[in-house]
Amino acid sequence: MTGDIAQVAGDAVPFVTAAVGAYGLAVLARTQEEAANATVELGRRMAQRIFGPRAEGEELPEAVADMVADPDDPDAEAVLRRAVRKALLADGTLVADLRALLAQAPADVRIGDGSQAVVGSVIGGDSIQIGSVGRDVRLGLAARD
């Protein structure tokens, strides 16, 4: 049973992490905003089911607040995964609820390393900005012979 819970937690946390990246402090807000995509919305619903909905501005659970503060921190993600596992161990109906939500995940979407999910990016005109570039980076066209 514990291994099964670890699997459900492992499957759910990437969705919750994507939602935290997109919604930030409002990830547990009761009102549903238009999601950036189905993956992020699914993660928001999972986060609300695991940690309970919150009014915007209401204090977040520590594990969620840590992810909001630094969504790229692997230690914060590990703490979040641990909090999800504890919640699953404490509530058998939560396991079934998360399984049902995970079953709704689009089959062609991958979350995590090598995923195609883009969070926190800007799309304008004919360009897409993903993150930022710094230091000695030069962009240009390749020389032609």
C-alpha positions in Angstrom: 0.0 0.0 0.0 2.8 2.4 0.9 4.5 1.8 -2.5 1.2 2.5 -4.3 0.8 5.8 -2.4 4.4 6.7 -3.3 3.5 6.1 -7.0 0.3 8.2 -6.8 2.2 11.0 -5.1 5.0 10.7 -7.7 2.5 10.9 -10.5 0.6 13.9 -8.9 3.4 16.1 -7.8 4.6 17.2 -11.3 1.1 18.4 -12.1 0.9 20.3 -8.8 4.4 21.8 -9.5 3.2 22.9 -12.9 0.2 24.6 -11.3 2.4 26.3 -8.7 4.6 27.6 -11.5 1.6 29.0 -13.4 -0.6 30.3 -10.5 2.0 31.1 -7.8 0.4 32.3 -4.6 -3.1 31.8 -6.1 -2.7 28.0 -6.7 -5.1 27.1 -3.9 -7.5 30.0 -4.5 -11.2 28.9 -4.5 -12.1 30.8 -7.7 -11.2 29.0 -10.9 -9.3 31.2 -13.3 -8.8 30.3 -16.9 -5.9 27.8 -17.0 -2.9 28.2 -19.2 -3.6 24.6 -20.3 -5.3 21.5 -19.2 -2.2 20.2 -17.4 -1.9 23.3 -15.2 -5.6 23.3 -14.4 -5.5 19.6 -13.5 -2.5 20.3 -11.2 -4.5 23.2 -9.5 -7.4 20.9 -8.9 -5.1 18.2 -7.4 -3.4 20.8 -5.2 -6.8 22.1 -3.9 -7.9 18.5 -3.2 -4.7 17.6 -1.3 -4.2 20.9 0.6 -7.7 22.3 0.6 -8.9 25.4 -1.2 -7.8 28.8 0.1 -9.0 32.3 -0.4 -6.5 34.4 -2.4 -4.0 35.9 0.1 -4.7 33.2 2.7 -1.6 31.5 4.1 -0.4 28.4 2.1 0.8 25.2 3.6 4.6 25.4 4.0 5.4 22.8 1.3 3.3 24.7 -1.2 4.7 28.1 -0.1 8.3 26.8 -0.6 7.5 25.7 -4.1 5.9 29.1 -4.8 9.1 30.8 -3.5 11.4 28.7 -5.7 9.6 26.4 -8.2 12.9 25.2 -9.7 14.3 24.0 -6.3 14.5 20.2 -6.2 14.5 20.2 -2.4 11.3 22.2 -2.4 9.8 19.6 -4.8 10.9 16.8 -2.5 9.3 18.5 0.5 6.1 18.9 -1.5 6.2 15.2 -2.6 6.6 14.2 1.1 3.6 16.4 2.1 1.5 14.8 -0.6 2.5 11.3 0.5 1.6 12.2 4.1 -1.8 13.5 3.0 -2.4 10.3 1.0 -1.4 8.1 3.9 -3.8 10.0 6.2 -6.8 9.9 3.8 -7.8 6.8 1.8 -10.4 8.6 -0.2 -7.8 11.1 -1.3 -5.9 8.3 -3.0 -9.0 7.4 -5.0 -9.7 11.0 -5.8 -6.2 11.6 -7.1 -6.3 8.4 -9.2 -9.5 9.7 -10.8 -7.9 13.1 -11.5 -4.8 11.4 -12.9 -7.0 9.4 -15.2 -8.2 12.7 -16.7 -4.7 13.7 -17.6 -4.2 14.0 -21.4 -2.3 10.9 -22.6 0.0 12.9 -24.8 1.3 15.3 -22.2 4.5 14.7 -20.2 5.5 16.7 -17.2 9.1 17.0 -15.9 12.4 16.5 -17.6 12.0 16.5 -21.4 8.4 17.5 -21.2 6.6 19.7 -23.7 4.7 21.7 -21.0 5.7 25.3 -21.0 4.9 27.4 -17.9 5.5 31.1 -17.3 6.4 31.9 -20.9 5.4 34.8 -23.1 3.9 34.3 -26.6 3.7 37.4 -28.7 3.5 37.8 -32.5 5.7 35.2 -34.1 7.9 34.6 -31.2 7.9 32.6 -28.0 10.0 33.5 -25.0 10.9 30.6 -22.7 12.8 31.8 -19.7 15.7 34.2 -20.3 19.2 34.2 -21.8 22.1 36.0 -20.2 25.9 36.4 -20.3 27.8 35.9 -23.6 25.0 34.6 -25.9 24.9 35.6 -29.5 22.0 34.9 -31.8 22.1 35.2 -35.5 21.8 33.5 -38.8 24.3 30.8 -39.8 26.8 31.9 -42.5 26.0 30.5 -45.9 28.5 29.4 -48.5 
